[in-house]
Amino acid sequence: MDRTRNAVERMLGALDAPAYDLGVLSERGMLPGLANLSVSGVMSRIPLLKAQNARGAHIYIRPAGEHRYTVLDDLAAESVERLSVDG
């Protein structure tokens, strides 16, 4: 069982978008060529994402184009609670 693959599949299913952008940010900058990918395109890049993450890169997956989501990173539990209270 690959926990990463399962987590990505669940996330893509929850977002349910026609296409996705992957972000891979390392000390060298953003990795290009990871925009407007299908579900199979995202899934085929899991080995790349794992390798980059192991090197300390920041990874995100979001719907491509305009969407209603905001990416939040490195939040403490108190920050999440405050965001929830503040609406």
C-alpha positions in Angstrom: 0.0 0.0 0.0 1.4 3.4 -1.1 0.2 6.0 1.4 1.3 8.9 -0.8 -0.6 7.5 -3.8 -3.7 6.9 -1.7 -3.6 10.4 -0.2 -3.2 12.0 -3.7 -6.1 10.0 -5.1 -8.3 11.1 -2.2 -7.3 14.7 -2.6 -7.9 14.7 -6.4 -11.3 13.0 -5.8 -12.3 15.7 -3.3 -11.2 18.6 -5.5 -12.8 16.9 -8.6 -11.4 19.4 -11.1 -10.9 18.8 -14.8 -7.2 19.6 -14.6 -4.5 20.3 -11.9 -1.4 22.3 -11.4 1.5 20.8 -9.4 3.9 23.1 -7.6 7.4 22.0 -6.7 9.4 24.7 -5.0 13.0 24.0 -4.1 16.1 26.2 -3.4 16.6 26.2 -7.1 13.1 27.7 -7.8 9.9 26.3 -9.3 10.1 23.2 -11.4 8.5 24.0 -14.8 6.1 21.9 -16.9 3.7 20.8 -14.2 0.6 22.8 -15.2 -2.8 21.7 -16.5 -2.4 18.0 -15.8 -5.1 15.3 -15.9 -5.6 13.0 -13.0 -3.4 10.4 -14.7 -0.8 13.1 -15.4 -0.6 13.9 -11.7 -0.5 10.2 -10.7 2.3 9.5 -13.1 4.4 12.2 -11.4 4.2 10.8 -7.9 7.7 9.3 -8.0 9.0 12.8 -9.0 7.0 14.4 -6.2 8.3 12.0 -3.6 11.9 12.5 -4.7 11.6 16.3 -4.6 9.9 16.1 -1.2 12.7 13.9 0.1 15.1 16.7 -1.0 13.1 19.3 1.0 11.1 20.8 -1.8 7.6 22.2 -1.0 4.9 20.4 -3.0 1.3 21.5 -3.7 -1.5 20.3 -5.9 -4.4 22.6 -6.8 -7.0 22.8 -9.5 -5.8 24.4 -12.7 -7.1 27.8 -13.7 -9.5 29.8 -11.7 -10.9 28.1 -8.6 -12.3 28.8 -5.2 -9.4 27.3 -3.2 -6.6 28.9 -1.3 -3.4 27.0 -0.5 -2.4 27.4 3.1 0.9 26.0 4.4 2.7 25.5 7.7 -0.2 26.5 9.9 -0.2 25.6 13.6 -3.4 24.2 15.1 -4.1 27.6 16.7 -4.0 29.3 13.3 -6.4 26.9 11.8 -8.8 27.4 14.7 -8.5 31.1 14.4 -9.3 30.9 10.7 -12.3 28.8 11.4 -13.6 31.2 14.1 -13.0 34.2 11.8 -14.8 32.6 9.0 
